[in-house]
Structure formats: C-alpha cells, structure tokens
Amino acid sequence: MTVDEGALRQRMTEVMKAMDDRGLNRGTSGNVSARCGEAMLVTPSGIPAGRLVPEHMVLVQPDGSTAQGALKPSSEWRMHQGILDRRPDVGAVVHCHSRHATILACAGKPIPAVHYMVAVSGGTSVPVAPYATFGSEDLAQVVVEALDGRYATLMANHGQIVAAPNLDYALAIAEEIEEQAAVYWGTLAIGGPTLLADEEMNLILQRFKSYGQR
C-alpha cells in the first residue's frame, strides 16, 4: 500500500490545530506522529499549532536520522518511535496535556471503570505510566510498557497519550479520554464513583470490537 505522505502531513497539521480548538492542548505542548512507510512523520519542536504547515512535519528514519535542513523533531520523538516500533497495529500517536487527564496524571490516579466509555482505551481502566523526564529514553520505555495492549495511558505529572490505527481514531480517543478524566474528577468531588464490575467492562470491550462502521 502506497503511503500518501502529503496527505499525512496535512492531516497531522489539522489534528494539532483540532487539539487546540477542542481544548486538549495549548501553546507548544503536545505532539503527533504517523507511520510513513518504514519511517515516521512527527511534529516539529517548539512551533505552536496555529503556525504549523504540512512542510513543518519531520520525517524521522528508523535510525533516528532526519534530512538535511529539516526542522528539529519533537523532543518526544523517541517515545513516538518506540510505540510505532513495538506496535504494528498502530499507525498514529497523539500526545496532549488535556486539563483533566493531566490533573489525574499529576495525582497519580488511573481512570477506573467509572463509565463504560473508559473502554475506548482498550482496557477496563486507563493506567498511569511512571514519571520520567520529557524527551528521555526512560520516558519512551515506561510509556511503551504502559500502552502494551491498550490505546491510551496517562503519563505521570505530564499528560495523556494515545496510540491508534490512524490519526482520526487517535484524536477521537484522546478527546474521549479527556471526557472520562473529567467525569472521574467530578465524581471524586462528590464522594467518589460507583464503578462498573470487571465482568461488565470485559463485555463492553468485546462489544466495542464490532461497534460502529467497519
């Protein structure tokens, strides 16, 4: 299957702007990547979403190299590459600092089975990957491990990250994870949630496999 690199660059630009528009991100925080053949396209470092254009996206080769004259890739490129290397089912990664997900991540609180839509994460809860310095190999490793078999995880004292088959799916999951984080945060303010049983969440996970259009 031939990859349309131009279309990927365009959609990555749109996804970054959509995260700002939907309140999932602000400033220069957050980043996006997409599989591009054997390489990876990733957003550049330090450019606000509103100023991004498709030509800014950085093509990173499997050995970590970039073309001469290319912009500096996101400081989190190793994390993105580690996920794509480990997960052949993943075609795109979206990382953002959405407010309620970040609040829970800073409190070290996973999102439990507070609502059946938690299952969009690919699990019965959304875990918290241990803290490691941004841009480090250690962060790449702990996030890859926390995402094992899942689409989403919180990142301690940092934010949230989603790995999914494509950019649109990844953005949709990131938006839903923020909503579930907000719901859980709200229940904590009024005495705590009533959680769904593991049996029900496992049933939901099975139903989600055939939900919607395929």
N, C-alpha and C positions, 0 to 999 in steps of 0.2 A: 504494500500500500504506500503510495507516494504521499509524503508529508507536505502540506501547503504552508511553508514557513512564513510567507507573508500574512496569511490568514491567522496563524498562531500569534504572530507579533501584534496584529491588530486587536485580536480578542484579549490578549494579555493587557494591553493598554486600557481597553474597555472595562475589564474586570477590576483593575486597580482603581479606576475612576468610580466604578459602581460601589466599591467598598467605602470610599469616601462619602458618596452620595447617600448611602444607606446607614451611615454612622458606625460602620465596622472598623474604620481606620481614620487616622488624621495625620497631617504633616507628612513626614518622610518614613513613618513606621510601616511595617508590613511589607510583604514581598510575594511574588507569584512566579511559578515556573511551569514549563510544559515540556514534555518529551518531544524531541525533534530528531527523528531517526535514531542514530546511536548517540547523539549529543543532547544537550538541554538548553532551552532558552530560559533565561531568568531576568528579572527586572534589575535595573542598574542601582547602584548605591547612591543614596542621598538626593534623589530627584523627586519632588512632590508629585502626587498622582496627576494633578491638574496640568502639569507641564510635560508629562510623558507623551512620546510619539512612538510609533512602531519601530523606528530605526534605533531607538534607545535600548531595545531589548538585547541582551548579551548572549551570544552563542558560546556555551562552555562545552569543550570536548571532554570525552571520558577521562582524559589525563589531567583535567583541570585547566587546560590552556585556553586562551581566547585569541581572536585575530588581532593583528597589529592595528592599533588605532581604535579598538573597541573601547567602550566605556568600562569602568570598573564594575564588576558584577556585585550584586547584593552581598553584604557581609555574611549572609546566611546561606550562600550558595552551596557550601559543603553539606548542610542539612538537607537541602533540596535534592542534591545529587545522591546522597546516601539513601534517601527514601526511594527515589526512582531506580537506583541500582538494586535495592532489596525487593522492590515490589513490581513485578512485571504487569500486575493488574492496574497499576496507577499510571495515568497519563499526565496528571497535573497536580500541583501542590499550591495551596493558598494559605498564607500565614498572615494573621492580623492581630491587632491589640484591641479587639472589641471590649467595651466597658465592663459588662457583667461577667464575661468569661475571664477577663483579666483580674477582676476583683476576686473571683473564686480561686484563680490560679495563684494570686498573691496570698490567699489564706490557706493554700494547700488543700482545698476542698474539691474532690471529684464531684461530678454531677451524677447523682444516683438515679434510680428509676422513678423519678418524680412524675413523669408523664410518658406515654407510650412513644412520643416522638423523639425521645432520647435515643431510640433505636436507629435513627438515621446515622448515628456514629458508627454503626456496625457492631455494637456491643450493647450489653444491658446497662452500661454506665459509661461515662466519659472520664477516663483516668487523668491523673496529673503526672506528667513526666518530671523527674527530678530537676532541680535547678543546675544550670551550667552557664558559663559566660557566653553572651551572644557571639556568634561567628566562630565559636570554637569547635574543634573536633569532638570534644566531650559532649557538647550540646547536640551535635549531629547524632552521636551514638545513643544518647538517652531518649531522644525523640523517636528515632527509628525503632528502638525497642518498645516504647510505649504504644506506637502505632501498629505493632505486629498484629495482623488480623483485623484491624479496625480502619475506619476512615478518618477518625478525629481524636485528638487528645488536647488537653490543656497543657501549658508549659509553665512550670512553677515560676512565680514572680516575673512573668513575661507576657503570655497571651494565649492564643489558640492556634492550632494548625490542622489543616485538612488535606488528606491525600485521596484523590478520587480518579475515576477513569478519564474525566475530561474537565476543562475549565468551568463550564457552566454547572456541572454537578458539584464540583468543589466549592464554588461560590454559594450555591444553594444550601449545601451542608453547613458551611461556615455561618450563614445567616440563621439557620435553624439552631445551631449550637449556641449562638448568642441569645436567641429567644429562650432556649431551655435553661441557660445560665441565669437569665433574668427571672424566669419563673421560680427556679430553685432559690435564688437570692430573696425573692419576695416571700416565699413560704418560711424561710428562716426568720424573717422579721415578725411573723405572726404565730410563732410557736413550733415551726418545723413541718415538713411534708408528711403525708401518708404515702408510702412507697408502694409501687406495684410489685407483686411477687415475681420471683425468678421464673416460675413456670409461665406466667403471662408474658413476660418480656421475651422469653425464648419463642413463644408462639408468635409474638409480634415480629421478631426477627425473621422467622420463616415466612410470614405473610408479606413482609417487605420485599422479599426476593421476587415476588410476582406482582407487586403493586405498580400501578401506573402503566404507561405505554412502554413497550419494549421493542 
